[in-house]
Amino acid sequence: MPEINIRALAKELNLSIGTVSKALKDSYEISAETKRRVLEVAKKLHYAPNPYASSLRRKKSNTIAVVVPEVADSYFSQAIKGIEEIAQLKGYHVLVYLTYESYAREKQILDEFTNGRVDGLLISVSSETCSTGHIEALNSNKVPVVFFDRAIDETDAAKITTNDYDSGYEATRHLIERGCRKIAYLSISNLLVINTKRMMGFRNAMTDSKLHVDDNNIVNCSNDDNENNRILTEVLKQKNRADGIISSVEKLITPVYTICKQLKLQIPADLKVLCFSNLSTAHILNPSLTTITQPAFDMGKMAATVLFKAVEKRNYNWQDENLVIPSKLYIRDSTGG
């Protein structure tokens, strides 16, 4: 199949090249229906814009950066796919950087972007990030920043998140309705806003159900796998152990299943387990895993859409964008589903 350029795309749509070009750039001059038609046909014909022509004219790099803690977590891999879908339609390159949950590495990466290497940044901050200077430096250099999933509330930047408080509350209510009275919440970081909100939902759901909750219900895990195995083994070996577990991150669910098997604890008979996770294999685990699943792909697409508006529109206040896309509870066998 011959390569589709913008002239061929315009011919297919029976539109002018200028109209198609503006539609692809999400111009306010083009109607929403026309934009939808153009994007639909562009995707169908595998249209890939020349990433260099416009960058030479506008002195742009035609490159955006995506900075995430890791890609082993299924949330981030799905979110990146959503980002890539929008970036390809816009004719942009996507550079993906991993911080491995390190603030120092995150700062080092962002410091490299102040020289115009990228036109914009999409970021989900590390579990160690407690300062915003490296992000504010990009704003000062006219490099737009959009947070997705893990945001910093105090920073002047767009935020695409999910309903973490409500999800934490719903997860806890579900375990309580399944008979749990002593629930452990597995935390990964006290610095992450998403963790704070999920934990607050957990605490309030316990309190509203008149169940005792204190710091003993919170299990502080780390980014070290061996340390997490030690911590979780200790928790599950307790005589008066928890009868339900909420894992705030996907990486902790494998050790929970493994340790339960070693200790001959039956899920869900002895312990009901729920995880914030986008694992595509959750339904085939033994037992299948009940999850709070984030709309990762849609969050990635929305974050990229906001970023490209910030890059292309001079008077667009992208910092004011604060969009929340709800997550969903999928009940499976690990909670007696």
MOVENVEN-V672731 format. One record per backbone hydrogen bond with DSSP energy under -0.5 kcal/mol. NH is the residue of the N-H (numbers start at 0). CO is the residue of the C=O. Records with the same first field share a line. If there is no record, write none. Layout:
NH=CO / CO
This chain:
4=2
8=4
9=5
10=6
11=7
12=8
13=9 / 10
14=9
19=15
20=16
21=17
22=18
23=19
24=20
25=22
26=21
29=26
34=30
35=31
36=32
37=33
38=34
39=35
40=36
41=37
42=38
43=39
44=40
45=42
46=41
47=3
48=87
50=48
53=49
55=51
56=52
57=53
58=54
59=54
63=92
64=119
65=94
66=121
67=65 / 96
75=72
76=72
77=73
78=74
79=75
80=76
81=77
82=78
83=79
84=80
85=81
86=82
87=83
88=84
89=85
90=86 / 87
91=86
92=61
94=63
95=93
96=65 / 94
98=67
99=68
101=98
102=100
105=101
106=102
107=103
108=104
109=105
110=106
111=107 / 108
112=109
113=110
114=111
115=112
118=62
119=62
120=143
121=64
122=145
123=66
124=149
128=125
134=131
135=131
136=132
137=133 / 134
138=134
139=135
140=136
141=138
142=137
143=118 / 141
145=120
146=157
147=122
148=159
149=147
150=148
152=150
154=151
156=154
157=144
158=320
159=146
160=158 / 322
163=161
166=162
167=163
168=164
169=165
170=166
171=167
172=168
173=169
174=170
175=171
176=172
177=173
178=175
179=174
182=180
183=243
184=216
185=183 / 245
186=184 / 218
192=150
195=191
196=192
197=193
198=194
199=195
200=196
201=197
202=198
203=199
204=200
205=201
206=202
207=203
208=204
209=206
210=205
216=213
217=214
218=184 / 216
219=217
220=186 / 218
224=222
227=223
228=224
229=225
230=226
231=227
232=228
233=229
234=230
235=231
236=232
237=233 / 234
240=237
242=181
243=181
244=271
245=183
246=244 / 273
247=185 / 245
251=248
252=249
253=249
255=251
256=252
257=253
258=254
259=255
260=256
261=257
262=258
263=260
264=259
267=265
269=265
270=265
271=242
272=333
273=244
274=289
275=246
276=274 / 291
281=278
283=280
284=280 / 281
286=284
288=281
289=272
290=329
291=274
292=290 / 327
293=291
295=293
298=294
299=295
300=296
301=297
302=298
303=299
304=300
305=301
306=302
307=303
308=304
309=305
310=306
311=307
312=308
313=311
315=312
316=314
317=315
319=316
320=317
322=158
324=160
325=323
327=292
329=290 / 327
330=328
331=329
333=287
334=331
335=332
336=331
